[in-house]
Amino acid sequence: MSRETLGLGETVRDYLLDKAVREPDILRRLREETATLSGAQMQIAPEQGAFMTMLTELLAPRRAVEIGVFTGYSSLCVAMAMPDDGALYALDRNDETAAVAQRYWQEAGVADRISLRLGDGVSSLNALIEEEGEGTFDLAFIDADKGNYGTYFDGCLRLLRPGGLIMVDNVLWSGRVADPADQENLTKAIRAFNDKVARDERVSLCMVPIGDGVTMARKR
């Protein structure tokens, strides 16, 4: 669940979008269609999409996994920036919103790079590890049910080769993770995940305050 970049005023964000975000027309149209749907706040912000596109271009991943597709904005950013022989495995449990994603993947000409797996996220991830093997992926993006973030993270670490990158969305949770008075279940789940990763010596770590906060963890 991401909206605009946390804490960035409207004037500065407008300047950022104007000068540094080259949003292709197909992404703009997807973003605008998604804005009319229930749960539209789950779509990543365009500046986060530009950030993910740049990382994908730099890493040139041959295999990537996304857990939490929604209407496909982030998966489209990654798939369009991957090498022609790249493969993105997209895991989600909602067939209705995934159908929107598939329509745009097809229009963008990248549907052949994306393998959609519908069903429970943990089960789908475990099946992917079993099928493809450990240490065979280059990139992972996690933006799904917050209570399973730790499980997804551990599974993605198994999938990734040394040097592979995991990106995790919503880690600042509109700033609520830093408010000890906020004891809502989702806030506590993200807070616990952040604590877990902060202590995890299997990865190099940074947190980027873009969108709703993105953790970047490089497998050592």
Beta strands, then each sheet from edge to edge (+ up, - down):
strand 1: 63-67
strand 2: 87-92
strand 3: 114-118
strand 4: 137-142
strand 5: 160-169
strand 6: 203-208
strand 7: 214-219
sheet 1: 3+ 2+ 1+ 4+ 5+ 7- 6+
end
